[in-house]
Amino acid sequence: MLILALATLRLRWRSFAGTLVALALGSALVAALGQVLATTAGGPDRGPQRYRDVPVVVVGTDELSVPTWRGAATAPLAQRSGVPAELVAGLPGAVADRVFPATLADGDGPSVGRPFSALPAAGQRLIAGRAPAADDEVVVSAGARPGDRVRVVTAAGVREYTVTGLCSPAREVSLFFTDARAAQLSPRVDALLVQQPADRVRAVAGDRGRVLTGDDRGRLDPDRDSDDDARNNANTIVGIALGFAVFIAIAVVATTFAFAVGQRRREMALLRAAGATPGQIRRMLYAEALIVAAVAAAAGATAGPYAAPAVLDWLVARHLAPDWIHEVSESGAPAHWAFLSGVLVALLAVLTSAWRASRIRPAEALAENAAPARPMPLPRLLIGLGTLATALVCIAVTAVGDPASGTNRKTYMPVLMLLVTAAALLAPAVVRPTARLLTWPLRRRGGVVGKLVAAAATSSARRTAALATPVLMTVALPAALLTASAMTDTAKTVIQAGSVRADYLVLPDGAAGLDAELVARLHAVPGAVVSTITETSVYTLEGDSVLIQRPAEGTESIPDDGIAVEGDWGYREGDTVRLWLAGGTETRLRVLRVLPPGAPTAAYLSPRNAGGGPPAKALVEIRPGSDAKAVETALRQAAEGHRATVVSKRQWTAGTAAGRSGASRLGLLLVLGILVTYTFIALVNTLVMSAPDRAGERNTMRLLGAGHGQILGYAVSESLVCVGVGVVLATGVTAAGIAGLWVTLLPVTGPLPIDVSWTVLGAVIGACVLVATVLPAVLERGARSPLRA
């Protein structure tokens, strides 16, 4: 059977060319994406930035520990405690570092304030001027020159300072004050910078503080959380792309083998008539798949790692991966897994085809028509109906039981994939009525060629489905996924906007928050009702053993003894909640109300319980009867010079929606690029494979006097009808999926607009039409003589 498999591959190389390309591309993608995943997931964290030039750093408690019946439950503190005063006194040679919000009012970006004694620890040096000597003096790294008078925004407000010196630039932009002034602006000591041996420092610190050395110093970097988020985003995007690449490769290769077996039914029947057993037929197909897979997977696994740097650079350039990772992992494991996955994909894809081929009867070798009478086999029909039923049940369960989860892509995107897969499986059962509808004008007024096209498209449902299915997947995947993604982004924006009762918002320029002087000026604006929001976290003990960190916001509408919580906390109004605040303080608060589904945070509490930090934003409502324009003008005047921006709720909603949709769209486009590439290969491959099947009837047309133009028009028209069938089916499955999502979100957000990516869809459909027009013409060039075949 191995010799026969090799002979078949040599004679029917066109039938396996698409499979070879699809498997090679799949292995290359697995190797490249696996190399990127090994880089982002397995690579080391970025080295320390803030304290890279200090060997030993001592900090206060940075972990909450709660005793439970199963032992201590721990979690990192959202708000670090300062270094205790007795520990500061116990290490007299250490530099007391304080890091606090401090930004030039006219500067270009955010910065922090620090004592001048921490300048060497920041990896900087004085390059011009002198050190600050008075409370109104400061050293900067950019934005001013020695002798300039500048306005500096801190948590207390805005104050003028004289620039006395210029220091070398660093990754973290800092303003350096005198040590005394830094202590006034930020009394808490954030870190002790020590030049002594770590063991000696640990002996002095005991359990009063934590001693950090080596890479542990990186835990104090301001961008540590953003580094982790970037790494997680990259891992998620690459992991999803890997999964989809393997899934669609199985689908494409399975379709190719199924089509090839359908073309070779008479050949298989002859082998059965010559004495071949069903097992031998299956082994022959397995051998064919193994040979093709070995060649393709080896090529893809070899070439894939060379594409990994380009993929990583693409992700970094679009802020989908950490910008500090520059070198791709040199691990050979992704290439090995790519080769094995390519072989496994081929073997899995040929299982159904091999089973069907083994059931071909020897008598079919004598039949006039080797094609099966049934347009699709019963197992495929059952699997397709089961997949469709699963998708519809998932839509119904989500719509009835948990409509808010429809805003989560991880919940709804798999449902759309199930719908598209079901449509592809069931395509042979519905292509005949669809093709009949599309070819009605051809049957009426299409002339001889038009009537032949209509008859061919409607009489051979299996062949039409084989050409329409790749088009269906190529169009339906971007249509459904992009439209659903835009809808979920819109839903999140609507929910977020609905939770904000404000006419205007005052937002800080950077992460420093709103200073106290600005907040006081906002409260003094006539006709404005101002409420500040302070972002924080709280901790609850779930099941008396697991410590959970939950996001929370502090607002003036909540008293110090109260809290508003999400419904999934399991409390009712009037209950008492035991929790721990961001700094680790245990407290008990009374539940004032239970938040509705889709709230932007897990809890609301008072500003004092939120930690007393600068507010992250201020919400402003205009009192009834007040002049809205005058209030807006007064708000902008109050915010001037405080590094804050006043925006209307509409502007804030639009900006939030644009930021959310931009990031999600980029990741989705990467995944869709892989999916559409595969399905496009399947379309080209199916057209190439089907060409020999039509040679006989086209030669008959030549013998009957048809000209080359008529035959070419017949070939192109038939392909375009198949493309039209695929587009119609893609439209139907997309409409069904989007309608289900729209109905699911209706009770949560109300009616939502449907934003279709017409540009992307137009490009995809245009590419399908171009292939269906050009490729048949190219294939027809070699079959002009009526004496051939």
C-alpha positions in Angstrom: 0.0 0.0 0.0 2.9 2.3 0.5 4.0 1.9 -3.1 0.5 2.5 -4.2 0.2 5.6 -2.0 3.4 7.0 -3.6 2.1 6.3 -7.1 -1.2 8.1 -6.2 0.6 11.1 -4.9 2.7 11.3 -8.1 -0.3 11.0 -10.4 -2.7 13.2 -8.4 -0.3 15.8 -7.1 -2.7 18.6 -7.7 -5.2 17.0 -5.3 -2.6 17.2 -2.5 -0.9 20.5 -3.4 -3.3 22.5 -1.3 -3.0 20.0 1.6 0.8 20.4 1.4 0.6 24.2 1.5 -2.0 24.2 4.3 0.1 21.8 6.5 3.3 23.6 5.7 1.7 26.9 6.6 0.2 25.4 9.8 3.5 24.0 10.9 5.2 27.3 10.2 2.6 29.2 12.2 2.8 26.7 15.1 6.6 27.0 15.1 6.6 30.9 14.8 3.8 31.5 17.3 5.3 28.8 19.6 8.6 30.6 19.5 6.9 33.9 20.4 4.9 32.2 23.2 8.1 30.6 24.6 9.6 34.1 24.6 6.7 36.0 26.3 5.7 33.2 28.7 9.0 31.6 29.5 11.4 34.6 29.3 12.6 36.3 32.4 11.0 39.4 33.8 12.6 42.7 33.0 15.4 43.6 35.4 15.0 46.2 38.1 14.6 49.7 36.8 14.0 52.1 39.7 16.6 50.6 42.0 19.0 48.9 39.6 22.0 50.7 41.0 21.2 49.9 44.7 22.3 46.5 46.0 19.8 46.3 48.9 16.4 47.9 49.3 14.3 47.7 52.4 10.5 48.2 52.2 7.6 47.9 54.6 5.0 45.2 54.6 3.8 44.4 51.1 1.7 41.3 51.8 -1.5 40.7 53.6 -1.6 37.5 55.7 -4.9 36.3 57.2 -5.0 33.2 59.5 -7.6 30.6 58.4 -8.4 27.0 59.4 -6.2 25.8 56.5 -3.3 28.1 57.4 -2.4 31.6 56.5 -4.0 33.0 53.4 -1.9 35.7 51.7 -2.2 38.2 48.9 0.0 41.2 47.8 -1.1 44.5 49.3 -2.6 47.0 46.8 -1.3 49.8 49.0 2.2 49.2 50.4 2.9 50.3 53.9 5.8 52.6 54.6 9.0 51.6 56.3 8.5 51.8 60.1 10.2 54.7 61.9 12.2 52.3 64.2 13.6 50.5 61.2 14.7 53.8 59.6 16.4 54.7 62.9 18.0 51.2 63.0 19.8 51.7 59.6 21.3 55.2 60.0 23.4 55.0 56.9 20.5 54.3 54.6 18.9 56.8 52.2 15.2 57.3 52.9 13.5 57.3 49.5 10.0 58.8 49.0 8.2 58.5 45.7 5.2 60.7 45.2 3.2 62.4 42.3 5.0 65.5 41.1 4.7 66.9 37.6 5.7 70.1 35.8 2.4 71.9 35.1 3.7 72.6 31.6 5.6 69.3 31.1 5.2 66.8 28.4 4.5 63.7 30.5 4.0 62.2 34.0 6.8 62.2 36.5 7.4 61.5 40.2 9.0 63.5 43.0 11.9 62.1 45.1 14.4 63.5 47.6 17.7 64.7 46.1 19.6 62.1 48.2 18.0 59.4 46.0 19.5 60.8 42.8 22.4 58.3 42.5 19.9 55.4 43.3 17.8 56.5 40.3 20.8 56.0 38.0 21.1 59.7 37.4 23.7 62.4 38.1 23.8 66.2 38.2 25.0 67.5 34.8 24.3 71.2 35.2 23.6 73.6 38.1 23.5 72.6 41.7 21.5 70.6 44.2 18.3 72.1 45.7 19.0 73.9 49.0 15.6 75.5 49.9 12.0 74.2 50.0 11.2 76.1 46.8 14.0 74.7 44.7 14.0 71.6 42.5 16.2 69.6 40.1 14.7 68.4 36.8 15.8 66.1 34.0 13.9 67.8 31.2 11.4 70.6 30.5 13.3 73.5 32.1 16.7 74.9 32.6 18.6 76.1 35.7 17.2 79.5 36.8 13.7 78.9 35.4 10.7 79.4 37.6 8.3 76.4 37.1 5.0 75.4 38.5 4.9 71.8 40.0 1.7 69.9 40.6 1.8 67.5 43.6 -1.0 65.9 45.6 -1.3 69.0 47.7 -1.7 71.4 44.8 0.3 73.7 42.5 3.4 75.6 43.7 6.2 77.5 42.0 9.8 76.3 42.3 13.1 77.5 41.0 15.1 75.0 38.9 18.6 74.9 40.4 20.0 72.0 38.4 19.6 69.6 35.5 20.2 65.9 35.9 20.8 63.1 33.4 17.6 61.6 31.9 16.3 58.2 33.0 13.4 55.9 32.1 11.4 57.2 35.0 11.2 61.0 34.8 11.8 62.5 38.3 11.8 65.8 40.0 14.2 66.0 42.9 13.4 68.2 46.0 15.3 68.8 49.1 15.0 65.9 51.5 13.1 68.1 54.0 10.6 69.3 51.3 10.1 65.7 50.0 9.3 64.6 53.6 6.7 67.4 53.8 5.1 66.3 50.5 5.2 62.6 51.3 5.8 61.8 55.0 5.8 58.0 54.4 9.2 56.4 53.7 8.7 54.2 50.7 12.1 52.5 50.7 15.5 52.5 52.5 18.4 52.3 50.1 21.3 50.4 51.7 24.8 49.8 50.7 25.5 47.2 53.4 25.5 43.4 53.0 22.0 41.9 52.7 22.5 39.4 55.6 23.4 42.2 58.0 20.4 44.3 56.8 18.0 41.3 57.3 19.3 40.8 60.8 18.4 44.5 61.6 15.1 44.5 59.8 13.7 41.3 61.3 10.0 41.1 60.7 9.6 44.9 60.6 10.3 45.1 56.9 11.2 43.2 53.8 14.8 43.1 52.3 14.9 43.0 48.5 18.0 42.1 46.4 18.7 41.0 42.9 15.7 40.8 40.6 13.3 41.2 43.6 14.1 44.9 43.5 12.0 45.0 40.3 8.9 44.5 42.3 9.1 48.2 43.2 9.1 49.4 39.5 6.2 51.6 38.6 5.5 49.7 35.4 5.6 46.3 36.9 1.9 45.8 36.6 1.8 47.1 33.0 4.7 44.7 32.2 2.6 41.8 33.5 -0.5 42.9 31.6 1.5 43.2 28.4 3.0 39.8 28.9 -0.4 38.3 29.6 -2.0 40.0 26.6 0.7 38.6 24.3 0.3 35.1 25.8 -3.5 35.3 25.4 -3.4 36.5 21.8 -0.6 34.1 20.7 -2.3 31.2 22.5 -5.7 31.9 20.8 -4.0 32.3 17.4 -2.2 28.9 17.9 -5.5 27.2 18.8 -7.3 28.6 15.9 -4.4 27.7 13.5 -4.6 24.1 14.6 -8.4 24.0 14.4 -8.7 25.5 11.0 -5.8 23.4 9.7 -7.7 20.3 10.6 -10.9 21.6 9.0 -9.1 22.6 5.7 -7.1 19.3 5.5 -10.1 17.2 6.3 -12.1 19.0 3.6 -9.3 18.4 1.1 -9.1 14.7 1.8 -12.8 14.3 1.7 -13.0 16.0 -1.7 -10.1 13.8 -2.9 -11.8 10.6 -1.8 -15.0 11.7 -3.5 -13.1 12.2 -6.7 -11.5 8.7 -6.4 -14.6 6.6 -5.6 -14.3 4.6 -8.8 -10.6 4.1 -8.2 -11.3 2.9 -4.6 -14.0 0.6 -6.0 -11.6 -0.9 -8.5 -9.1 -1.6 -5.7 -11.9 -3.3 -3.7 -12.8 -5.3 -6.8 -9.2 -6.3 -7.2 -9.2 -7.8 -3.7 -8.2 -4.8 -1.5 -9.7 -5.0 2.0 -11.2 -2.0 3.8 -8.3 -2.0 6.1 -5.8 -1.8 3.2 -7.8 1.1 1.7 -7.6 2.9 5.1 -3.9 2.2 5.4 -3.2 3.6 1.9 -4.9 6.9 2.8 -3.1 7.0 6.1 0.2 6.5 4.2 -0.7 9.3 1.7 -1.5 11.6 4.6 1.7 10.7 6.5 3.9 11.3 3.5 2.4 14.6 2.7 2.4 15.7 6.3 6.0 14.7 6.9 7.2 16.8 3.9 5.0 19.8 4.7 5.5 19.7 8.5 9.3 19.5 8.1 9.3 22.5 5.7 7.0 24.5 8.0 8.8 23.6 11.2 12.1 24.6 9.6 10.9 27.9 8.2 8.6 29.0 11.1 11.3 30.0 13.7 12.7 32.5 11.1 9.4 34.3 11.1 9.1 34.6 14.9 11.1 37.8 15.2 8.8 39.5 12.7 5.7 38.3 14.6 7.2 39.6 17.9 8.1 42.9 16.4 4.5 43.2 15.0 3.0 42.6 18.4 5.4 45.0 20.1 4.8 47.8 17.6 1.0 47.5 18.3 1.5 47.4 22.1 0.3 43.8 22.2 3.5 42.5 23.7 6.1 43.9 26.2 8.3 46.5 24.5 11.3 45.4 26.6 11.5 41.9 25.0 13.8 42.1 22.0 15.4 38.7 21.6 13.3 35.7 20.6 13.7 32.5 22.5 16.2 30.0 21.0 14.3 27.0 22.3 14.0 24.2 19.7 10.8 22.8 21.3 8.3 24.9 19.2 9.8 23.5 16.0 9.6 20.0 17.3 6.0 20.5 18.4 5.2 22.1 15.0 6.4 19.0 13.1 4.5 16.6 15.4 1.3 18.7 15.3 1.5 18.8 11.5 1.6 15.1 11.3 -1.1 14.7 13.9 -3.4 17.2 12.1 -3.1 15.2 8.9 -3.8 11.9 10.5 -6.8 13.3 12.4 -8.1 15.0 9.3 -8.0 11.8 7.2 -9.8 9.6 9.7 -13.3 10.3 8.4 -12.3 10.2 4.8 -10.5 6.9 5.3 -13.6 5.4 7.0 -15.8 6.5 4.1 -13.4 5.2 1.5 -13.3 1.8 3.2 -17.1 1.5 2.8 -17.0 1.9 -1.0 -18.4 -1.2 -2.6 -16.6 -3.0 -5.5 -19.7 -2.8 -7.7 -19.3 1.0 -7.9 -16.4 0.4 -10.3 -19.0 -0.5 -13.0 -21.3 2.4 -12.3 -21.7 5.2 -14.9 -21.6 7.8 -12.1 -19.1 7.2 -9.3 -20.4 10.1 -7.2 -22.7 9.1 -4.3 -26.4 9.7 -4.6 -26.7 11.4 -1.3 -25.4 15.0 -1.3 -23.8 14.5 2.2 -23.1 11.4 4.3 -25.3 10.7 7.3 -22.5 11.1 9.9 -21.7 14.6 8.6 -25.4 15.5 8.7 -25.7 14.3 12.3 -22.5 16.1 13.4 -23.6 19.3 11.6 -27.0 19.2 13.3 -25.4 18.4 16.7 -23.0 21.4 16.3 -25.9 23.7 15.3 -28.0 22.5 18.2 -25.1 23.1 20.6 -24.6 26.6 19.3 -28.3 27.5 19.5 -28.6 26.0 23.0 -25.5 28.1 24.1 -27.1 31.2 22.7 -30.4 30.5 24.5 -28.8 29.6 27.8 -26.7 32.8 27.7 -29.6 35.0 26.7 -31.9 33.6 29.4 -29.5 32.8 32.3 -26.6 35.2 32.1 -27.1 38.0 29.4 -24.3 40.1 31.0 -21.8 37.5 30.0 -22.5 38.3 26.4 -20.1 41.2 26.7 -17.3 38.7 27.3 -15.6 37.6 24.0 -14.4 34.4 25.6 -18.1 33.5 26.2 -19.6 34.4 22.8 -16.8 34.0 20.3 -16.7 30.2 20.6 -20.5 30.2 19.9 -20.0 32.0 16.7 -17.2 29.6 15.7 -19.7 26.7 16.4 -22.3 28.4 14.1 -19.8 28.8 11.3 -18.6 25.2 11.7 -22.2 24.0 11.7 -22.9 25.9 8.5 -19.8 24.5 6.8 -20.8 20.9 7.8 -24.4 21.4 6.6 -23.6 23.3 3.4 -24.3 20.3 1.0 -27.8 20.1 2.4 -28.7 23.7 1.6 -26.6 24.6 -1.4 -29.1 23.2 -3.9 -32.1 25.6 -3.0 -29.6 28.4 -2.6 -28.0 27.8 -6.0 -31.5 27.4 -7.5 -32.4 30.9 -6.2 -29.2 32.5 -7.4 -29.4 31.0 -10.9 -33.0 31.7 -11.5 -32.1 34.7 -13.8 -29.7 32.5 -15.7 -32.4 29.9 -16.3 -34.8 32.6 -17.5 -32.6 34.7 -19.7 -29.1 33.3 -19.6 -28.9 31.7 -23.0 -27.4 28.2 -23.5 -24.3 28.9 -21.4 -26.4 30.4 -18.6 -28.8 27.4 -18.5 -25.8 25.0 -18.5 -24.4 26.9 -15.5 -27.7 26.8 -13.7 -28.1 23.1 -14.3 -24.5 22.3 -13.2 -24.8 24.3 -10.0 -28.1 22.8 -9.0 -27.6 19.2 -10.1 -24.3 18.5 -8.3 -24.9 19.8 -4.7 -21.8 18.0 -3.4 -19.5 19.7 -6.0 -21.1 23.1 -5.5 -20.8 22.7 -1.7 -17.2 21.8 -2.0 -16.5 25.2 -3.7 -19.0 27.2 -1.6 -17.8 26.0 1.8 -14.4 27.7 1.7 -16.1 30.9 0.6 -18.6 30.5 3.4 -15.8 30.2 6.0 -13.7 32.9 4.4 -16.5 35.5 4.6 -18.4 34.3 7.7 -15.4 34.3 10.1 -14.4 38.0 9.7 -18.1 39.1 9.3 -19.2 37.3 12.5 -16.2 37.9 14.7 -15.5 41.5 13.8 -19.2 42.5 14.1 -19.6 40.7 17.4 -16.4 42.2 18.7 -17.6 45.7 17.8 -21.0 45.0 19.4 -19.4 43.7 22.7 -17.2 46.8 22.8 -20.3 49.0 22.3 -22.1 47.1 25.0 -19.3 47.6 27.5 -19.2 51.3 26.7 -23.0 51.6 27.2 -22.8 49.8 30.5 -19.9 51.9 31.7 -21.6 55.1 30.6 -24.8 54.1 32.2 -23.0 53.6 35.6 -21.6 57.2 35.5 -24.1 59.8 36.5 -22.3 62.9 35.4 -22.5 65.7 32.8 -18.8 66.3 32.9 -15.7 64.4 34.1 -12.4 65.9 35.3 -9.6 63.5 34.4 -5.9 63.8 35.4 -3.2 64.0 32.8 -1.3 60.9 33.8 -1.6 58.5 36.7 -0.9 60.9 39.5 -4.6 61.7 40.2 -6.3 65.0 41.0 -4.5 67.2 43.5 -6.3 68.5 46.7 -6.2 72.1 45.6 -8.0 71.3 42.3 -10.6 69.2 44.1 -11.3 72.2 46.3 -11.6 74.5 43.4 -14.0 72.1 41.6 -16.2 71.9 44.7 -16.4 75.7 44.7 -17.7 76.0 41.1 -21.3 77.5 41.3 -23.9 75.2 39.9 -21.7 72.1 40.0 -22.2 69.0 42.2 -18.8 67.3 42.3 -18.1 63.7 43.4 -14.6 62.4 43.4 -13.6 58.7 42.7 -10.6 57.1 44.3 -9.5 53.8 42.9 -8.5 51.1 45.4 -8.9 47.4 46.3 -10.5 45.5 49.2 -9.9 41.9 50.3 -12.5 39.3 51.3 -12.1 35.8 52.7 -14.1 33.4 50.5 -15.0 30.0 52.0 -13.1 31.0 55.2 -9.8 30.0 53.4 -9.2 31.9 50.2 -8.2 35.6 50.2 -9.7 37.4 47.2 -8.6 40.9 46.0 -11.5 42.9 44.5 -11.4 46.3 42.7 -13.2 49.1 44.6 -13.8 52.8 44.3 -14.0 55.4 47.0 -16.7 58.1 46.7 -18.2 60.8 49.0 -21.7 59.3 48.6 -20.7 56.4 50.9 -20.2 57.0 54.7 -17.2 55.6 56.5 -19.2 52.7 58.0 -20.9 51.6 54.8 -20.2 49.8 51.5 -22.0 49.0 48.3 -21.2 45.6 46.8 -21.8 43.5 43.7 -24.5 40.8 43.9 -22.0 37.9 43.6 -20.6 38.8 47.0 -23.7 37.0 48.4 -24.8 39.8 50.8 -28.1 41.7 51.1 -28.8 45.2 52.3 -28.1 45.6 56.0 -25.6 42.7 56.2 -22.2 43.2 57.7 -19.1 42.5 55.6 -15.8 41.5 57.1 -13.0 42.7 54.8 -9.5 44.2 54.6 -8.7 47.5 53.1 -6.0 48.2 50.5 -3.4 48.8 53.3 -4.2 45.6 55.1 -6.5 47.1 57.8 -9.3 44.7 58.9 -12.7 46.3 59.2 -16.4 45.5 59.1 -18.8 47.6 57.0 -22.6 47.6 56.6 -24.0 46.9 53.1 -25.9 50.0 52.0 -27.0 48.6 48.6 -26.3 45.8 46.2 -25.0 47.0 42.8 -26.8 46.0 39.6 -25.1 43.6 37.1 -22.4 45.2 34.9 -21.2 47.7 37.5 -17.8 49.2 36.7 -16.3 48.0 40.0 -16.9 45.4 42.7 -17.6 47.8 45.6 -18.0 51.4 46.6 -16.8 52.7 49.9 -15.8 56.1 51.5 -12.7 58.0 50.4 -11.1 57.4 53.9 -11.5 53.7 53.6 -10.1 53.9 50.0 -6.7 54.9 51.4 -6.9 58.6 51.2 -4.9 58.8 47.9 -5.5 61.4 45.2 -8.8 60.9 43.3 -8.6 59.2 39.9 -11.4 61.4 38.5 -14.2 63.7 39.4 -17.8 63.4 38.3 -19.7 66.7 37.9 -23.4 67.1 37.6 -25.0 70.4 36.8 -27.6 71.6 39.3 -31.1 72.1 37.8 -31.6 75.7 36.7 -27.8 76.4 36.3 -26.2 77.6 33.1 -24.5 74.6 31.7 -22.1 76.6 29.5 -21.1 78.8 32.4 -20.5 75.8 34.6 -18.3 74.2 31.9 -16.3 77.3 31.5 -15.7 77.6 35.3 -14.7 73.9 35.4 -12.1 74.4 32.7 -10.7 77.5 34.5 -10.5 75.6 37.7 -8.5 72.8 36.1 -6.2 75.0 34.2 -2.6 74.5 35.3 -3.4 71.4 37.4 -2.6 68.7 34.7 -6.3 67.8 34.4 -8.8 67.8 31.5 -12.5 68.5 31.6 -14.6 66.4 29.1 -18.3 65.9 28.6 -19.7 62.5 29.3 -20.2 62.0 25.5 -16.5 62.8 24.9 -15.4 60.5 27.6 -17.6 57.7 26.3 -16.3 58.1 22.8 -12.7 58.1 23.9 -13.2 55.0 26.1 -14.9 53.2 23.3 -12.1 54.1 20.8 -9.4 52.9 23.1 -11.2 49.6 23.9 -12.1 48.8 20.3 -8.6 49.6 19.0 -6.8 47.2 21.2 -9.3 44.4 20.8 -9.5 44.8 17.0 -5.8 44.4 16.6 -5.7 41.1 18.4 -8.7 39.9 16.6 -7.3 40.8 13.2 -4.2 38.7 13.9 -6.4 35.7 14.6 -8.6 36.4 11.6 -5.6 36.8 9.3 -4.7 33.2 10.1 -8.2 31.9 9.7 -8.8 33.7 6.4 -5.4 32.6 5.0 -6.3 29.0 5.6 -9.8 29.2 4.2 -8.4 31.1 1.1 -6.0 28.3 0.5 -8.9 25.8 0.8 -10.8 27.8 -1.9 -7.9 27.8 -4.3 -7.2 24.2 -3.7 -10.8 23.2 -4.2 -10.9 25.0 -7.5 -7.7 23.4 -8.7 -8.8 19.9 -7.6 -12.2 20.2 -9.2 -10.8 21.2 -12.6 -10.1 17.7 -13.8 -13.6 16.6 -12.9 -15.0 19.1 -15.4 -12.7 18.3 -18.2 -14.9 15.7 -19.8 -18.0 17.9 -20.0 -16.0 20.8 -21.3 -14.5 18.7 -24.0 -18.0 17.5 -24.9 -19.0 21.2 -25.2 -16.0 21.7 -27.6 -17.0 18.7 -29.7 -20.5 20.2 -29.9 -19.1 23.5 -31.3 -18.7 25.7 -28.3 -16.1 28.3 -28.6 -13.3 29.0 -26.1 -15.0 32.2 -24.9 -18.2 30.3 -24.2 -16.4 27.5 -22.3 -14.4 30.1 -20.4 -17.6 32.0 -19.6 -19.2 28.8 -18.4 -16.3 27.9 -16.1 -16.1 31.4 -14.6 -19.8 31.7 -14.2 -20.1 28.4 -12.5 -17.3 29.4 -10.0 -19.0 32.8 -9.4 -22.3 31.0 -8.6 -20.5 28.9 -6.1 -18.9 32.1 -4.6 -22.4 33.6 -4.5 -23.8 30.6 -2.7 -21.0 30.8 -0.1 -21.6 34.5 0.4 -25.3 34.0 0.9 -24.7 31.2 3.4 -22.1 33.3 5.2 -24.6 36.1 5.4 -27.2 33.8 6.9 -25.0 32.3 9.6 -23.6 35.8 10.4 -27.0 37.2 10.7 -28.1 34.3 13.0 -25.1 34.7 15.3 -25.3 38.5 15.5 -29.1 38.4 16.1 -28.5 36.0 19.0 -25.9 38.3 20.5 -28.1 41.4 20.0 -31.0 39.6 21.7 -28.7 38.4 24.5 -27.5 42.0 25.2 -30.9 43.6 24.9 -31.9 43.4 28.6 -28.5 44.6 29.7 -27.8 47.5 27.3 -31.0 48.1 25.4 -31.0 48.2 21.5 -27.5 48.3 20.2 -26.3 49.5 16.8 -24.7 46.9 14.5 -21.4 48.0 13.2 -20.3 45.9 10.2 -16.7 46.1 8.9 -17.7 46.6 5.3 -14.2 47.5 4.2 -12.7 44.2 5.5 -15.7 42.2 4.2 -15.5 43.9 0.8 -11.8 43.0 0.5 -12.5 39.4 1.5 -15.4 39.0 -0.9 -13.5 40.8 -3.7 -10.6 38.4 -3.2 -12.9 35.4 -3.5 -14.5 36.8 -6.7 -11.0 37.5 -8.1 -9.9 34.0 -7.5 -13.1 32.5 -8.9 -12.6 34.7 -12.0 -8.9 34.3 -12.7 -8.1 30.8 -11.6 -10.7 29.0 -13.9 -9.4 31.1 -16.8 -5.8 30.0 -16.1 -6.9 26.3 -15.7 -8.9 26.5 -18.9 -5.8 27.4 -21.0 -4.5 23.9 -20.9 -7.8 22.2 -22.1 -8.6 23.9 -25.4 -8.3 20.8 -27.7 -11.4 18.6 -28.0 -9.2 15.6 -28.5 -7.7 15.8 -25.0 -8.9 13.5 -22.2 
